[in-house]
């Protein structure tokens, strides 16, 4: 998981900024029940990229940092209420 997060942050410029999926998109991609046997970690991480990540908005990506510079900093919370 550490390697995945490090790779994600290192390549954040290549990530989509805003999710392009429709609500409910996961329903077709996720099985109705959990697997009975354990899966390999490589398969789990492939599923994260294939299934979960298309629905993630990366608003702290460098392409939007000018617009949302403080969005991920504690100081932004009081500013958002003003």
Secondary structure, DSSP 8 states (H G I E B T S, - for coil): -HHHHHHHHHTGGGS-SS----TTHHHHHS-SS--SS---HHHHHHHIIIIIGGG---TTSTTTTTTSTTTTSTHHHHHHH-
